Amino acid sequence: MVVTAKSAEGQYLERLKDRNTVYVNGVKVDVRTEPAFTGAIACIGRYYDLQEEKPDVHCFKDEEGHDAPVSLLVPATEEDLRKKAKSYKEVADLSYGMLGRTPDFINAALATLYAHSELLGEHAYTDFSANMRAYYRHVKTNNLFVGHGAINPQIDRSLSLGSQTNHYAGVKVVAHDKEGITVTGAKMIVTLAPIADELLIFNMPGLKPGDEDYAVSFALPVDYPGVKIICRKPLVKSSYHAFDHPLANSFDEIDAYLILDEVFIPWNKVFVFKDVAKSNLFYDKTFARNHTGHQGIVRGLSKAELLTGIAVKLAGMLKLDGFVNIQEKLGEMTSYVELLRASILLSEADSTVSHEGVQTPSINAIQAIRYNFPKMYEKMVKTIQSLAAGSMLSTPHYEDFLAEELSGLAVSLSTGETDAAARSKLLNLAWDASGDGFGQRQLVYEFFHAGDPMRIAAGHYLHYDKSGMLSMVDRVLARANKAD
């Protein structure tokens, strides 16, 4: 008998076995069979399939000559960034941009964390820089799906982390010895954590002196003792056909609440330990924000293409696309798609080389879109709602079209050119994308997944090079003075 190695997808599915840390609606579940996860798992499976079907797009040769996910490539040239973007787009297209935390997201961060690992330094017990390099190689060799937990629960934002009395206001170190550290606490919005292999735990910048116990980063296998992943209420409609919910039933990206109760982390998995300065530089000074942002705006393009396609198809089916006001709305959406494409190209063309030789996408282009895309997305949603209007609120169930006594539906809901079933299917898609719980979750997610929009805009203003435009103003004023 010939024994063949399992595919990357098969290995991933095997790793999901015997997971006992995930809770849905108060019940510990098997993630492989729980309806809330089947669509997302299938999508991640396709992510792995792409690497075997199109290795020229989705893989690169590592230093040992092995294929590795191109999202883990440390980009040295602008062409490398474009290669990564091409892979990001094809991965995003698997879910039409609805899954925001596919494996390539944190992989993009790990590549630059690896390249800039010297910033992490060392400690009496361990070498954090070496740990990060080893972890990158571990993820690359095993082709792992790494999620992340970075956002601290909203307990009392008027207090600093170090002043909190609730031990679950973040993840804090409660003990350490020569073997490792013990942590307790929580992270929120740990998206897709239930079906990831491991989680990268860290803080976003903003910790202050006094927050040292929370100033920690480490890698966490999701099935470690003391780990609980508590999922939000699923948006999957498992009792409904895909006809009725074509998006929610395939692409619900479960967000979760992560609770750690005295979880032991060995030193070789620790990257930051009780160091506020290192915690604050972890995401920005390593340029992780730039590289995950590059992946993020490519994913946004895929999502914008789907919503624009829905709107165009609706307008055509309902014979609205001949009116100039509708053409303006559709033109606004197609222009958004082009602005997204342009921002991706600009982030690559305006990229710079970091001190470690990493080609780094422009954060100015990325953050400009991260601030504006939620507003674009909201307008896209509202356009779909205005086009479909009441039609999508009275769409029959899939089974209605199979009932003989309801055969009149075939005539009453037909537009003549579009039969009743096809009409209803498109309206169901419009409802899933814009009106139902799934669509509303997507809207909220786009507003906040990259951070507080107000702070993104403020940061863009504070860090943007304004010297050229200010010089223009000064030149105009100088001309005015001469005229006087």
C-alpha distance (Angstrom), angle and dihedral (degrees) to the residues before:
residue distance angle dihedral
M1 . . .
V2 3.77 . .
V3 3.79 113.5 .
T4 3.78 113.2 -152.2
A5 3.78 126.0 -164.1
K6 3.76 116.1 -106.6
S7 3.78 117.5 -105.0
A8 3.80 118.6 -106.7
E9 3.80 87.6 -104.7
G10 3.82 90.7 50.8
Q11 3.78 91.0 50.4
Y12 3.80 90.2 50.3
L13 3.81 92.4 50.8
E14 3.80 89.7 47.6
R15 3.80 90.0 54.7
L16 3.81 89.7 56.8
K17 3.81 91.2 63.2
D18 3.80 120.6 110.1
R19 3.80 94.2 10.1
N20 3.80 107.5 160.6
T21 3.78 103.9 172.2
V22 3.82 102.1 80.2
Y23 3.81 125.2 96.4
V24 3.81 127.8 -169.9
N25 3.81 118.8 -176.2
G26 3.79 91.1 -14.5
V27 3.79 95.7 -51.5
K28 3.80 128.1 107.2
V29 3.80 105.7 -122.8
D30 3.78 142.4 -165.7
V31 3.79 100.9 -117.4
R32 3.82 92.1 -152.6
T33 3.80 93.2 63.9
E34 3.81 103.0 25.8
P35 3.85 106.8 111.0
A36 3.79 90.7 -138.4
F37 3.81 89.9 69.7
T38 3.79 107.3 31.7
G39 3.80 95.2 91.1
A40 3.79 95.1 46.7
I41 3.81 92.2 44.7
A42 3.79 90.0 52.2
C43 3.80 89.4 51.2
I44 3.81 92.5 50.5
G45 3.80 87.7 48.1
R46 3.81 88.4 56.9
Y47 3.82 88.8 50.5
Y48 3.80 87.7 60.9
D49 3.81 92.0 42.6
L50 3.80 90.7 57.2
Q51 3.79 90.4 59.8
E52 3.80 90.2 59.0
E53 3.81 96.4 38.1
K54 3.82 96.8 45.9
P55 3.80 109.1 17.7
D56 3.81 90.5 158.9
V57 3.83 88.2 66.0
H58 3.78 103.4 30.5
C59 3.80 104.5 33.9
F60 3.78 141.6 51.8
K61 3.79 130.9 -164.0
D62 3.79 111.7 -104.1
E63 3.79 124.5 -147.9
E64 3.80 90.2 -82.0
G65 3.78 93.5 51.1
H66 3.82 95.2 -106.4
D67 3.79 125.4 134.1
A68 3.80 112.8 -106.2
P69 3.83 131.1 175.3
V70 3.79 109.1 -80.9
S71 3.81 89.2 -134.7
L72 3.83 85.3 72.7
L73 3.79 92.6 53.9
V74 3.79 112.9 118.4
P75 3.81 99.3 -133.8
A76 3.80 115.0 -130.9
T77 3.79 98.0 171.3
E78 3.77 141.1 31.3
E79 3.79 87.2 -108.2
D80 3.82 88.5 59.5
L81 3.81 89.3 55.8
R82 3.78 90.8 51.0
K83 3.81 90.3 49.0
K84 3.79 90.3 52.5
A85 3.81 91.6 46.8
K86 3.79 91.1 53.4
S87 3.79 90.2 55.0
Y88 3.83 92.2 44.2
K89 3.80 89.5 54.3
E90 3.79 95.3 50.9
V91 3.81 90.6 47.3
A92 3.81 91.1 48.1
D93 3.80 90.4 49.4
L94 3.82 89.3 60.8
S95 3.81 87.9 72.5
Y96 3.82 97.7 21.1
G97 3.81 86.4 -112.9
M98 3.81 93.2 -58.8
L99 3.81 94.3 118.7
G100 3.78 106.2 68.3
R101 3.78 99.0 177.0
T102 3.78 105.2 52.1
P103 3.84 114.9 150.7
D104 3.80 93.5 -91.7
F105 3.82 90.7 67.3
I106 3.81 98.7 69.1
N107 3.80 90.8 28.2
A108 3.80 86.7 65.7
A109 3.80 88.4 54.9
L110 3.80 94.4 45.1
A111 3.81 91.5 55.3
T112 3.79 92.9 57.5
L113 3.82 93.8 37.5
Y114 3.80 86.9 56.1
A115 3.80 92.4 49.4
H116 3.82 93.5 46.7
S117 3.80 96.9 36.7
E118 3.82 93.4 123.2
L119 3.81 87.2 77.6
L120 3.81 89.0 69.0
G121 3.81 94.5 63.2
E122 3.78 124.8 -172.3
H123 3.80 143.2 -79.1
A124 3.78 137.7 -148.6
Y125 3.81 89.4 -95.4
T126 3.81 101.7 38.1
D127 3.80 149.3 -0.3
F128 3.82 107.1 -110.1
S129 3.80 92.9 -169.3
A130 3.81 91.8 54.0
N131 3.80 89.6 45.5
M132 3.80 91.6 56.7
R133 3.79 92.5 47.9
A134 3.79 90.8 49.2
Y135 3.80 91.9 47.0
Y136 3.80 91.7 51.9
R137 3.80 89.5 52.5
H138 3.82 90.5 46.9
V139 3.81 91.9 53.4
K140 3.80 92.2 44.0
T141 3.80 95.5 47.6
N142 3.81 93.5 47.9
N143 3.82 96.4 35.4
L144 3.80 90.6 -131.5
F145 3.78 128.5 -174.9
V146 3.80 105.1 -125.4
G147 3.79 119.2 -169.8
H148 3.77 124.6 -178.8
G149 3.77 145.4 -132.7
A150 3.80 114.2 -155.4
I151 3.81 107.7 136.6
N152 3.77 118.9 87.8
P153 3.82 119.8 -141.1
Q154 3.79 117.7 -95.9
I155 3.79 98.8 -112.4
D156 3.81 104.8 136.9
R157 3.80 113.6 -16.8
S158 3.81 90.8 -176.7
L159 3.81 88.8 73.0
S160 3.77 130.2 62.6
L161 3.80 116.6 -116.3
G162 3.78 91.7 -106.4
S163 3.82 90.5 55.8
Q164 3.81 95.9 51.2
T165 3.80 118.3 115.8
N166 3.80 92.8 -164.3
H167 3.80 106.4 86.0
Y168 3.82 90.1 -152.2
A169 3.81 95.2 62.2
G170 3.80 86.7 103.1
V171 3.80 138.1 -28.2
K172 3.79 112.1 -66.7
V173 3.77 137.3 -179.3
V174 3.80 110.0 -111.4
A175 3.82 98.1 173.2
H176 3.79 143.0 -3.0
D177 3.77 139.6 -176.0
K178 3.78 137.7 166.0
E179 3.83 90.6 -68.5
G180 3.78 99.3 53.6
I181 3.79 147.0 -72.5
T182 3.79 133.6 -63.2
V183 3.79 118.1 -142.5
T184 3.79 135.6 -169.8
G185 3.77 129.4 -176.7
A186 3.79 144.5 67.9
K187 3.79 146.1 -84.0
M188 3.79 125.6 -160.9
I189 3.81 133.8 -145.0
V190 3.79 91.3 27.8
T191 3.79 91.0 169.9
L192 3.82 118.7 -153.7
A193 3.82 89.7 -3.6
P194 3.84 92.6 134.3
I195 3.80 91.7 65.5
A196 3.81 99.7 34.1
D197 3.80 122.7 101.1
E198 3.78 96.6 -136.3
L199 3.78 140.1 -2.9
L200 3.78 129.3 -131.5
I201 3.80 105.9 -141.9
F202 3.80 118.4 -158.8
N203 3.81 142.6 128.6
M204 3.75 129.6 -105.9
P205 3.84 113.3 -120.4
G206 3.78 116.0 -78.6
L207 3.80 107.6 80.2
K208 3.79 115.9 138.6
P209 3.80 136.3 -154.7
G210 3.79 106.0 -71.6
D211 3.83 92.2 41.8
E212 3.81 93.5 88.0
D213 3.81 95.9 120.8
Y214 3.81 88.8 58.9
A215 3.80 95.3 42.9
V216 3.78 95.4 99.9
S217 3.79 140.2 121.4
F218 3.79 129.2 -172.9
A219 3.79 145.5 146.7
L220 3.79 116.3 -101.1
P221 3.82 127.5 -167.8
V222 3.80 105.1 -141.2
D223 3.81 93.9 -128.7
Y224 3.81 96.2 56.6
P225 3.83 117.2 132.0
G226 3.79 110.9 -93.4
V227 3.82 94.5 29.4
K228 3.81 120.8 124.1
I229 3.81 122.7 179.3
I230 3.81 109.8 -164.8
C231 3.80 112.0 -168.0
R232 3.76 126.8 -146.4
K233 3.78 116.3 -117.1
P234 3.81 107.8 -66.4
L235 3.79 118.6 -113.7
V236 3.79 92.7 -156.1
K237 3.80 112.9 117.3
S238 3.79 96.1 -148.8
S239 3.81 93.4 175.4
Y240 3.81 90.9 56.7
H241 3.79 130.5 79.9
A242 3.82 120.6 -114.7
F243 3.83 84.6 -111.2
D244 3.81 87.8 69.9
H245 3.81 98.4 40.3
P246 3.80 109.8 19.7
L247 3.81 95.0 167.0
A248 3.80 107.1 29.8
N249 3.78 94.0 51.1
S250 3.78 92.9 52.7
F251 3.79 107.5 29.6
D252 3.79 110.9 31.7
E253 3.79 101.6 143.8
I254 3.77 102.3 -153.0
D255 3.80 115.0 -137.0
A256 3.77 115.8 -156.2
Y257 3.76 146.0 -170.3
L258 3.80 114.1 -123.9
I259 3.79 119.3 -148.4
L260 3.80 122.0 -173.3
D261 3.79 119.3 -168.5
E262 3.80 111.7 -169.4
V263 3.78 94.1 -38.3
F264 3.80 114.8 -177.7
I265 3.81 116.7 -135.8
P266 3.83 118.1 -171.9
W267 3.79 115.3 -129.9
N268 3.79 93.8 -111.6
K269 3.83 89.0 65.6
V270 3.83 94.6 50.4
F271 3.83 120.8 98.5
V272 3.82 102.9 169.2
F273 3.81 125.8 25.1
K274 3.82 123.3 -171.2
D275 3.81 91.9 -39.8
V276 3.80 115.7 130.1
A277 3.80 94.8 -170.6
K278 3.82 93.5 51.0
S279 3.80 91.4 45.0
N280 3.80 90.6 53.2
L281 3.81 94.2 49.8
F282 3.81 94.6 44.3
Y283 3.82 96.9 91.9
D284 3.79 103.5 26.5
K285 3.82 109.6 31.3
T286 3.81 90.6 48.2
F287 3.83 87.5 51.6
A288 3.80 91.5 -123.2
R289 3.82 88.2 137.7
N290 3.82 90.5 57.3
H291 3.78 95.0 50.6
T292 3.80 98.1 42.6
G293 3.80 86.7 44.9
H294 3.80 90.0 55.0
Q295 3.80 89.6 54.4
G296 3.80 89.9 44.5
I297 3.78 98.3 55.1
V298 3.81 90.8 46.5
R299 3.80 88.1 54.4
G300 3.80 88.8 48.6
L301 3.79 89.4 57.6
S302 3.80 90.9 57.0
K303 3.79 90.8 50.5
A304 3.79 93.0 48.0
E305 3.79 90.7 50.7
L306 3.81 91.0 54.6
L307 3.81 95.0 48.6
T308 3.78 91.8 45.5
G309 3.80 90.0 49.6
I310 3.81 90.9 50.8
A311 3.80 91.3 50.8
V312 3.82 93.8 47.3
K313 3.80 92.0 47.9
L314 3.80 92.2 47.6
A315 3.79 92.6 49.7
G316 3.77 90.6 50.1
M317 3.79 95.4 46.7
L318 3.80 92.9 48.0
K319 3.82 92.4 44.4
L320 3.79 92.3 -119.6
D321 3.79 98.7 122.6
G322 3.80 93.5 85.9
F323 3.82 92.2 68.7
V324 3.78 115.5 91.7
N325 3.83 94.2 -138.6
I326 3.80 89.5 56.7
Q327 3.78 90.6 45.5
E328 3.80 88.0 54.8
K329 3.82 91.3 53.0
L330 3.78 91.8 48.2
G331 3.79 90.8 45.4
E332 3.78 89.6 53.1
M333 3.81 88.9 55.2
T334 3.81 94.5 47.5
S335 3.81 88.6 48.9
Y336 3.82 89.0 54.2
V337 3.79 89.1 55.3
E338 3.80 90.2 53.2
L339 3.81 92.4 46.7
L340 3.79 89.2 53.6
R341 3.79 91.3 49.0
A342 3.79 89.3 49.0
S343 3.80 93.1 49.7
I344 3.81 91.1 53.0
L345 3.80 91.0 50.6
L346 3.82 91.2 45.9
S347 3.81 92.6 49.4
E348 3.81 87.2 56.2
A349 3.81 99.1 38.5
D350 3.82 91.5 46.9
S351 3.80 93.2 44.7
T352 3.80 120.4 130.3
V353 3.78 134.7 -151.7
S354 3.80 114.7 -109.6
H355 3.79 124.0 -137.8
E356 3.83 87.4 -94.4
G357 3.79 93.6 52.8
V358 3.80 97.0 -102.0
Q359 3.80 117.0 146.5
T360 3.78 100.6 -127.5
P361 3.83 124.6 -162.8
S362 3.79 116.8 -122.5
I363 3.78 110.2 -91.7
N364 3.82 89.7 -158.9
A365 3.80 92.4 63.7
I366 3.80 92.4 41.4
Q367 3.79 97.1 49.1
A368 3.80 91.9 44.4
I369 3.80 88.6 60.5
R370 3.79 93.7 39.1
Y371 3.79 88.3 58.9
N372 3.79 97.1 42.3
F373 3.81 102.9 35.6
P374 3.84 94.7 73.4
K375 3.81 88.6 55.9
M376 3.79 90.5 47.6
Y377 3.78 90.4 47.6
E378 3.80 92.4 50.4
K379 3.81 90.5 52.7
M380 3.80 90.0 48.7
V381 3.80 90.1 52.8
K382 3.80 91.6 48.3
T383 3.80 91.2 49.1
I384 3.81 90.9 53.7
Q385 3.80 89.6 48.1
S386 3.79 92.3 50.1
L387 3.81 92.8 48.4
A388 3.80 97.1 46.1
A389 3.81 93.4 34.1
G390 3.81 114.1 154.8
S391 3.79 92.4 -9.1
M392 3.78 92.5 79.3
L393 3.81 91.9 48.1
S394 3.79 93.8 64.3
T395 3.78 102.9 41.7
P396 3.82 115.1 142.9
H397 3.77 123.8 -120.2
Y398 3.81 120.4 -100.9
E399 3.81 90.9 -109.1
D400 3.81 91.2 55.7
F401 3.78 89.2 70.7
L402 3.81 90.4 54.6
A403 3.82 96.0 51.3
E404 3.82 112.4 99.3
E405 3.80 93.6 -150.5
L406 3.84 89.4 57.9
S407 3.79 95.3 53.0
G408 3.80 89.2 122.5
L409 3.80 88.3 77.2
A410 3.79 89.3 75.5
V411 3.79 89.6 64.7
S412 3.79 102.6 31.7
L413 3.80 95.8 52.6
S414 3.79 98.6 38.8
T415 3.79 117.9 108.4
G416 3.80 90.4 -158.1
E417 3.78 93.9 -112.1
T418 3.81 93.9 46.1
D419 3.78 120.0 48.1
A420 3.79 120.7 -130.8
A421 3.79 96.4 -104.4
A422 3.81 94.2 49.6
R423 3.81 90.2 46.1
S424 3.80 91.6 51.5
K425 3.78 92.6 45.8
L426 3.81 91.5 55.2
L427 3.80 91.7 46.7
N428 3.80 90.0 50.4
L429 3.79 88.8 52.9
A430 3.80 89.8 50.6
W431 3.80 90.4 50.4
D432 3.80 93.2 48.2
A433 3.80 91.2 49.7
S434 3.79 98.2 43.9
G435 3.76 114.8 14.5
D436 3.78 117.1 25.0
G437 3.80 125.4 77.5
F438 3.79 90.5 -90.2
G439 3.78 92.7 55.2
Q440 3.79 93.2 45.9
R441 3.80 91.7 49.4
Q442 3.81 88.6 52.7
L443 3.80 90.3 51.7
V444 3.81 94.3 50.3
Y445 3.80 90.2 43.5
E446 3.79 91.8 55.7
F447 3.79 91.0 52.8
F448 3.79 96.4 52.0
H449 3.82 112.6 17.7
A450 3.81 91.9 92.9
G451 3.81 94.3 42.5
D452 3.78 138.1 -86.6
P453 3.85 106.8 -26.2
M454 3.79 91.0 -143.4
R455 3.80 91.2 56.5
I456 3.79 92.2 44.1
A457 3.82 90.2 55.9
A458 3.80 93.3 42.8
G459 3.79 90.7 49.2
H460 3.79 91.0 48.8
Y461 3.79 89.9 54.5
L462 3.80 94.8 45.1
H463 3.80 96.2 48.3
Y464 3.79 100.6 33.6
D465 3.80 116.3 110.3
K466 3.80 100.4 -113.4
S467 3.80 96.9 166.7
G468 3.81 95.8 101.8
M469 3.78 95.9 50.9
L470 3.81 92.7 43.6
S471 3.78 88.7 51.2
M472 3.80 88.8 54.8
V473 3.80 90.2 54.5
D474 3.79 90.9 48.4
R475 3.80 91.3 51.5
V476 3.80 91.5 51.9
L477 3.80 90.9 48.6
A478 3.79 90.7 47.7
R479 3.80 89.8 54.6
A480 3.79 88.9 50.6
N481 3.81 90.2 52.9
K482 3.81 91.1 52.2
A483 3.76 89.8 51.4
D484 3.79 89.2 56.2
